[in-house]
Amino acid sequence: MVEQLPKLLKIENTKGNSCVYNINYHIVFCPKYRKQVLNESIKEDLEIIFKSVISSNDWKLLELEIMPDHIHLFVSAHPKQSPLEIVKKLKGISARLIFKKYPKFQKKEFWGKHLWSGGYYVGTAGIVTAESIQKYILAQTKTNSSDD
């Protein structure tokens, strides 16, 4: 039996007040000490929290996967929002709300106020590859130099 791949989203440009953009961030972060603590009940709460934070900031959630020891988010955001701002809001709000709902979880698995490790991964993705952009810029340079 051939396994069907999930249907991929069509990633489109978004119009802002003064720009058109297509900026999509693949964000990955882990619980502190990479503990495998993101069980089903916490996973469900995190999905709700992340969707709420993303919606309230006018970002778009393209994909979300919560594993026991890390999280993958694929988020589209306006260029005025830095990846650091996005990650800080997602991690900060989710940690506060999870620890508020599960105070024993904080005491049992972690000490202090940190659910998430300090680091994160962020990569960008769009509809155009880096190679395409490089070729386009080089072609522009050649076109402009031949006009002289």
PyMOL commands that set and color helices and strands:
alter all, ss='L'
color gray80, all
select helices_A, chain A and resi 32-34+40-56+83-101+103-109+130-147
alter helices_A, ss='H'
color red, helices_A
select strands_A, chain A and resi 14-15+20-21+24-29+60-66+71-76+121-125
alter strands_A, ss='S'
color yellow, strands_A
deselect
rebuild
show_as cartoon
